[in-house]
Amino acid sequence: MFSGEYSCKLDEKGRFLVPTLLREQLEAEGNGVVFLKGPERALWAYSPAEWDKVLERTRAKLDEDQSRLFMHFVVAEAGTSDVDKAGRILIPGKLRKLIPVEDDQEIVIIGLYNHLEIWNPSEWRRYVSTSEDKHEQNLNKILNLL
């Protein structure tokens, strides 16, 4: 299970050094990631094992038309990358442009249960700022779960 917020720097090739805790979790689940375009100009990253679960859930719950749309518009745009020997992951170029980040720039990684979100830091701050009202409205329910 992923959690936490991490700042990482992209190198000139679009790779980032995966924080140790996240790297250990990814290595235990297949040593790579599947990147998807997520909402709010973020990328989602799943371990190979978790991605297989997503595919199985969608196959079981979507009808044929929905499944085709999912495969055409989500899966077809996915990109994969392995954790290299130095502990880095390359964000595929076409997906790197979607969030948008430039080479040699920081990214923010957010752990969300079964996947990671990767953000441009300014987009992340904007999202948090615009979501504060929703957070305040739901804070009591969240605190009761703790």
Buried (B, 14 or more C-beta within 10 A) or exposed (E): EBEEEBEBEBEEEBBBBBBEEBBEBBBEBBEBBBBBBBEEBBBBBBBBEBBBEBBEEBEEEBEEEEBEEBBEEBBEBBBBBBBEEEBBBBBBEEBBEBBEBEEEBBBBBBBEEBBBBBBBEEBBEBBBEEEEEEEEEEEEEEEEEE
